[in-house]
Amino acid sequence: MFTYTLPITIRYRDLDPQGHVNNAVYLTYLESARIGYYQQVGIYHPEDRVLTGMVVVRNEIDYLAPIQLGTRLKVGLRVEKLGTKSITFAFQMASEKDGTPLAQGKSVMVTYDNEREQGIPIPPAWREKIIQYEKSKGNHELT
C-alpha cells in the first residue's frame, strides 16, 4: 500500500539505446515522487533553505522489468520509517494499465542544514505532518 502516487509520462529522452528507460532515469522519477510527496504533506518550503534541506544517503532499486516508451507509469511512495534524522521511503514503479511492478526499492533521506552542511533532527512539525498524512492514507504502522 502506497500513500502517494505520481503518474509519469515516459519521454523519448529517458530511453537508452535498447529502447528502455535508462537505469539512472529511475532516480529522476523517484525524485519527482518525493518532491510531490513533500508538497502534498506540506513540508516543502523552497524559500527556507535551512528547514527544507534533505539529502539522499541511500537508494536501492530492484529493476523487475524494462520500462519502454508508451508505458503509462505510476510511482507509489510511502514512509516506511522515521528515524531521528532520516526518513526511509519504500517505493514501487508500476504499469498504470495493470499494476505490474516494474521496479521497487527504498530511498533514505536525511534532513540537512544547508548552511552548516550537516544533518539535523527531523523538525517536529515535519514529523507530525508526515505521521498524520501517512495515517490518513491507511499507513498505521508508522509512529
C-alpha positions as CSV (number, residue, x, y, z in Angstrom):
1,M,0.0,0.0,0.0
2,F,1.4,3.3,-1.1
3,T,0.2,6.6,0.4
4,Y,1.2,8.8,-2.5
5,T,1.2,8.1,-6.2
6,L,2.6,10.1,-9.1
7,P,1.8,9.3,-12.7
8,I,4.9,9.6,-15.0
9,T,4.9,10.1,-18.8
10,I,7.9,8.3,-20.4
11,R,9.8,10.7,-22.6
12,Y,11.9,9.7,-25.6
13,R,14.9,11.3,-23.9
14,D,14.5,8.9,-21.0
15,L,15.5,5.9,-23.2
16,D,18.8,4.1,-23.6
17,P,20.0,2.7,-26.9
18,Q,18.0,-0.5,-26.3
19,G,14.7,1.5,-26.1
20,H,14.3,1.0,-22.4
21,V,14.2,3.7,-19.7
22,N,17.8,4.2,-18.7
23,N,18.6,3.0,-15.2
24,A,19.6,6.4,-14.0
25,V,16.3,8.0,-15.0
26,Y,14.5,5.8,-12.4
27,L,16.1,8.0,-9.8
28,T,14.7,11.1,-11.5
29,Y,11.2,9.5,-11.4
30,L,11.7,8.7,-7.7
31,E,12.9,12.3,-7.0
32,S,9.8,13.7,-8.7
33,A,7.6,11.5,-6.5
34,R,9.4,12.5,-3.3
35,I,9.0,16.2,-4.2
36,G,5.3,15.6,-4.9
37,Y,5.0,13.8,-1.5
38,Y,6.7,16.7,0.3
39,Q,4.3,19.2,-1.3
40,Q,1.3,17.0,-0.5
41,V,2.3,16.6,3.1
42,G,3.2,20.3,3.5
43,I,6.9,20.1,4.3
44,Y,8.3,21.5,1.1
45,H,9.3,25.2,1.5
46,P,11.8,26.2,-1.1
47,E,12.2,29.7,0.3
48,D,13.6,28.3,3.6
49,R,16.8,26.5,2.7
50,V,17.7,25.5,6.2
51,L,14.4,23.8,7.0
52,T,13.8,22.4,3.6
53,G,17.1,20.7,3.3
54,M,17.2,17.0,2.6
55,V,19.9,14.9,1.1
56,V,19.8,11.4,-0.3
57,V,22.0,9.0,1.7
58,R,20.9,5.7,0.1
59,N,18.9,4.4,-2.8
60,E,18.1,0.8,-3.5
61,I,16.4,-0.2,-6.8
62,D,15.3,-3.7,-8.0
63,Y,14.7,-3.4,-11.7
64,L,12.0,-6.0,-12.3
65,A,11.1,-5.4,-15.9
66,P,12.1,-2.9,-18.6
67,I,10.0,0.3,-18.9
68,Q,9.5,1.3,-22.6
69,L,8.2,4.3,-24.4
70,G,4.4,4.4,-24.3
71,T,4.2,2.7,-20.9
72,R,1.9,4.7,-18.6
73,L,3.8,4.5,-15.3
74,K,2.8,5.3,-11.7
75,V,5.3,5.7,-8.9
76,G,3.9,4.8,-5.5
77,L,5.6,6.0,-2.3
78,R,5.2,5.6,1.4
79,V,7.2,6.4,4.5
80,E,8.4,3.1,6.0
81,K,10.5,4.5,8.9
82,L,11.1,7.8,10.6
83,G,14.4,8.0,12.4
84,T,15.9,10.8,14.4
85,K,17.4,12.5,11.2
86,S,16.3,10.1,8.5
87,I,13.2,9.3,6.5
88,T,13.1,5.9,4.8
89,F,10.7,5.7,1.8
90,A,9.5,2.5,0.2
91,F,8.6,2.9,-3.5
92,Q,7.3,1.0,-6.5
93,M,7.1,1.9,-10.1
94,A,4.3,0.0,-11.8
95,S,2.3,-0.1,-15.0
96,E,-0.7,2.2,-14.7
97,K,-2.6,-0.2,-17.0
98,D,-2.5,-3.4,-15.0
99,G,-0.4,-2.6,-11.9
100,T,2.5,-4.8,-12.9
101,P,5.5,-3.9,-10.7
102,L,8.4,-2.7,-12.9
103,A,10.8,-1.5,-10.2
104,Q,10.8,-1.3,-6.4
105,G,13.1,-0.2,-3.7
106,K,13.9,2.1,-0.8
107,S,15.3,5.6,-0.6
108,V,16.7,7.1,2.6
109,M,16.8,10.9,3.1
110,V,18.4,12.8,5.9
111,T,17.2,16.2,7.0
112,Y,20.0,18.6,6.4
113,D,21.1,22.1,7.4
114,N,22.5,23.6,4.1
115,E,24.2,26.5,5.9
116,R,26.1,24.3,8.4
117,E,26.4,21.4,6.0
118,Q,25.3,18.8,8.4
119,G,22.4,16.5,9.2
120,I,19.8,17.8,11.7
121,P,16.9,16.1,13.5
122,I,13.7,15.9,11.6
123,P,11.8,19.1,12.6
124,P,8.9,18.2,15.0
125,A,6.3,19.9,12.7
126,W,7.5,17.7,9.8
127,R,7.4,14.5,11.8
128,E,3.8,15.3,12.9
129,K,2.7,16.2,9.4
130,I,4.2,13.0,8.0
131,I,2.7,10.8,10.6
132,Q,-0.8,12.4,10.2
133,Y,-0.6,12.1,6.4
134,E,0.5,8.5,6.5
135,K,-2.2,7.5,8.9
136,S,-4.8,9.4,6.9
137,K,-3.9,7.3,3.9
138,G,-4.0,4.0,5.7
139,N,-0.4,3.5,6.9
140,H,-1.0,2.8,10.6
141,E,2.4,1.2,11.1
142,L,4.3,4.5,11.3
143,T,4.9,6.1,14.7
